[in-house]
Amino acid sequence: MSRIKKWWKSPRIRSIRRRISNLQVFLFPLLGIIFRIWVWLVQWGVKYERRGPLSHFISQNRPCIIALWHQSVFPLMWDLFRYTSVYPTLFMVSKGRIGTVGTYVLNLFNVECVSTAVGKKDAVYELAKRANETGKSVFIMADGSKGPNREAKWGAIYLARETGLPLIAPHAWGDNLIILEKTWMKLALPKPWGHSTILTAEPLYVPSSAEKGDLESYRKELEKRLNSAADALEDYFNYGKSLDDWGPPSE
């Protein structure tokens, strides 16, 4: 095993891998077609139910910070792509090949991207700067780029403090998902039929005067709200428990 690992990381193989990676740009048009079809099928075939304030923010074109777990990014984003053409948004993407692909796909749906290639902290402040200048909303992965799963990092909290925008904590789940169990976030992929529900906790505001020592309570609260939504949806789809505590479905 060590020989294989050493061979894989050898300069010659690294060079070959880099050249192959550079060719991925030629696959982007095909990738774009596949994603557009997938999103359209999900939007057409999945019955979405939405509870909580996120729908009101979108319908009223009020900017906010949408902080979500990686686990539900596809079930949630595939629905939100209905609105991004008229609801301007920014998104933080990781550096590297996955980030490059993510940027290409998100741009197809009018989502502007900021890469962490400039450094995670600088990327957060760049997002804050653009949000303040443009009045756009922001999507951000609450659990960071490497997890652990369902554990909130600081990025969304700093972003809320710097922009003054409310933190919205949504989670999406459904009865017809493919769960990639071997991924650290247990990533869910929606199939183009079935029923999905989006739950959103009440907005969380982080004051601009909050010092670093005060921010831990906000980080824990964001984590609690996201996990409460995730747990409620798992209980709903697995055991049929009520979602009445999350308010009536949005029109």
N, C-alpha and C positions, 0 to 999 in steps of 0.2 A: 504493500500500500504506500509506503514512504517513497519507493522508487517512482510509482505512478505520479504521486504528488510533486516530486522533484522534477519529473519530466514535464508535467503540466505547467510548472512555473518557470521552466527554462527560458532563456532569452529568445531562442528560436521559436518556440511554441507561442510565447507571448506575442511575438511579432506577427505570427500567422493569425492568432486570435484577434489582434488589433485590426488587421487588414479585413478580416471577415466582418468584424463589427462595423467597420466603416462602410461596408456594402449594404447595411441594413436600410439606409436611406432610400434605396431603390425599391424596397418592399413597402414603404409607407403608403403609397396610393392604394395598394391592395388591402393593407391593414385598415386604412380609412374606410374603404367600402364595407369591409367585414363589420367594423364597429358601427357604422351607420345602420346597416341592416339589423344587427343585434339590438341596438337601442330602439329602432322602430318596432321590431317584433315585440319587445318587452313592453313598450309604451302602448302598443295596440292590444296585446293579448293578456296583460296582467291587470287585474282589477286592484287599483290602489285606494287605500283608505288612509286619510291623514287626520291626525289629532294633535292639537297644540298650536302654538303661535307662529310657527314657520310659514304656514300658508298665508297668514295675514301680513307678515312682513313682505312676502313676495308680491301679493296682490296690491299692496299699498306702495310698492317700490321703496321700502324703507331699508337702508343698508344695515347689515349686521355681520357678525362673525359666526360662520357655521362650522362648529368644531365637532368632528365625528370620529368614531373608531374606524381603523382600516377595515375591520371585519365587514362593515355594512356599506362600504364606499360604492360598490357596484349597484346593489338594490336601491340605494338612495340617489346616487348621481344619475342613474338611468331615468328616473322620474324627473329630477330637477332639470335635466337637459331640455325639458319642454319649455322652460322659462328663461334660460340664460341668454336667449337672443334679445330679450326685452328687460332682463334683470342683470345688469352688468356685474361680473364677478371676477375675482382674482383667485389664484390657487398657488400654493407652494408645492413644488415638485423636488424630488431628490436628484442629486447629480448622477451622472453615469448613463448607461444605456437605457435603463428603465425610465429614468427621468426624461430622456430625449423622446422616447416613444410616448410617454404620458403627455408631454407638452404638445406633440403633434396631434394626438387624439383630442385633447381638451380644446386646442385651438379650433378644431373642426366645429365645436359647439360654442364658439364665441367666449371661451374662458381664457383670460390672460394669465400667463404663468410667470412665477419668479422662482429661480433655481437656487437650491442650497449650495451650489458650487461656489458662491461668494462667501460661504460660511453660514451656519445655521442662524447665529445671532444677527449677522448682517442681513440675512434674508428676511428675518422677522421685521427688522426696522425698515427694510425696503418695502415690504408689504404694507406696513403701517403708513409710510410716506405716500405710497401710491393710493391707498384707500383714502387718506385725508385729502389728497389733491383731486381725486376723481369722483369721490362719493360712491365708489363701488363697494360691494360686499366682498367678503373673503371666505373661501373654503380653506380649512387647515386640518391636518390629521392630528387629533388630540393626543394620540399615543406615539407621536414622533415617527421617525423613519425606520426604527429597528425594534420598537416595542420596549418592554413586554406588552402583551395583549391586554387591552382594557386598563391600562395604567396611564394616567394623564401626565404629559410633560409640561414644560413651562411656556412653550411657544405661544399657545392660544391666550394664556394669561397676560404675557407681556404685550401681545398684540391688542388685547382689549384695553389695557392701561394706556397704551400710546395713542389709540384712536378714539377712545371714549365710546366705541360701538358696543352694543349689547352682545353678549355671548349666547348663542343659541345652540342647544345640545340635542340634536336629533339622532334617532336610531331607526333603521329600517330592517324589517325581516319579513319572511313569507313562508308559504306552505309548499313551495316548489323551488328549492335552491340546491345548488351543488356546493358542498362544503369541502374546501381543500384542506383536509385535516393536517397535512404535513407542513403547511405554512405557519409561521409563528403567530399570525393573527387569526387563523382559522377562516381564511377569506371565503366569502359567500358570493357565488355567481348566480344571477337570476336566469331561470328558464323562461321562455316567452309565453307562459300561460300561468294561471293560478291566481293567488290572492296575496298581496303584500300590504303591510301597514307601516306607516311612519309615525312615530311618537316624538314629540318635541317638548322638552321641559321649559318652564318659564325662563325668560331672559335673565342672565346673570351680568351684573355691571361691576366693573373693576375701576375704582376711582383713580384718577391721574396722580393723586397724592400718595397712593399706596407704596410703601417702601418694600424692599425685597423680603424683609422679615415678615411682612404682613401677607405676602402673596401666597404662602403655602395653604392658607385656609381657602382661598379662591380655587387653587389647583385641586384640592381635595373635594370641594363642592362641585366643580365641573366633572370630576371623575365619578362622584356619587350620582349626579344627574344622568350622565350617560349610561352608567351601569344599571340604574333604576329603570330606564327605558328599555335597555337590552333584556333585563330580567323579566320585565312585564310582558314583553313580546314573546319570549321563550315560553312563559307560562300560558300565554294566550294560545299560541299555536300548538304547544305540546299537550296542554291540559284543559284548554277551553276556558281559562279564567277571564273574568270581565276586565275591560279596559275603561270602565266608566269613570274611574278616578282621573283619567287623562282628558276628560271633557268630551263633548260630542264631536263626531266627525265633521271636518270642514266641508263647506259646500263646494 
